[in-house]
């Protein structure tokens, strides 16, 4: 029988506010810390958690970045005359995303979202590879690389499976008693929170579900190991919708052409711009400055968030909305959602959480600190 197993469970969007309001597993997980979110979305936070590095190092900030020269979507130039009535339907886009994923051999999470087809040709997509496997964030090392380096037997969830399946897979691995480290990935909480917000009556029910599932995992750990440690971590919380901001309209009303005078990506809470015409730049900035529910991020803020890119990979300029506001329509969706994340990391609803059965040497201040905690445990396993 192996002496001990360390289990880290990731629950997407289980914010600090939600944990406290619902007193989630207070008794069972008595060591509890708020952790500052990584500025960005889950697609930013997960690479940060898996590597302990910020986006400047691992390069993942949002899905789309400007790369006109080598865009993998050049083919869409030919498709711009497709009837948007059909091709803008989510199901059609989802099927098309699946096709592209297959043709291009992407192993990561790939979704076109609501990016207009005639704009795709200007962009590249960052998450082409599976982030969770060895080399998934190369040249930066992720936890799978660290585990391989130490020759530790481990279990890392397959993010493509449902959370129920992932919990079952982990339980069955624990029953074999061979692994010493596990990273359990669950993401359904995020989708639910987007839909019903942190105040939705479905939330306590969902937390009860996690509690039950966790107890099953604990049973398996208890019967096959002398001891175990269990930690829950999240990437951000969820902020309820206050109002929509139609940022595209005033910008697209200007006499400038997308692709010729400027390029932009409208994420749900931020807009990112690249300029080719100084007059267009001036007038777009004027519009952004007039938008009272958001602001242009300064270089200091970008550096503080770890998202300052010398080559402007994610934009020459990033405009961020105040918590509770959403860009509608955006390239991520045509409608607003009751809940959203991706605001300033100081927003109280954005704060993530880290909970454990045991105290940790270095409590996390920011989600990137989870990596160090996991690596410390790996070192304990190999007796360092
Ligand atoms: Zn989300």
Boltz pocket constraint, residues with backbone or C-beta under 6 A from the ligand:
constraints:
  - pocket:
      binder: B
      contacts: [[A, 13], [A, 42], [A, 190], [A, 191], [A, 194], [A, 341]]
      max_distance: 6.0
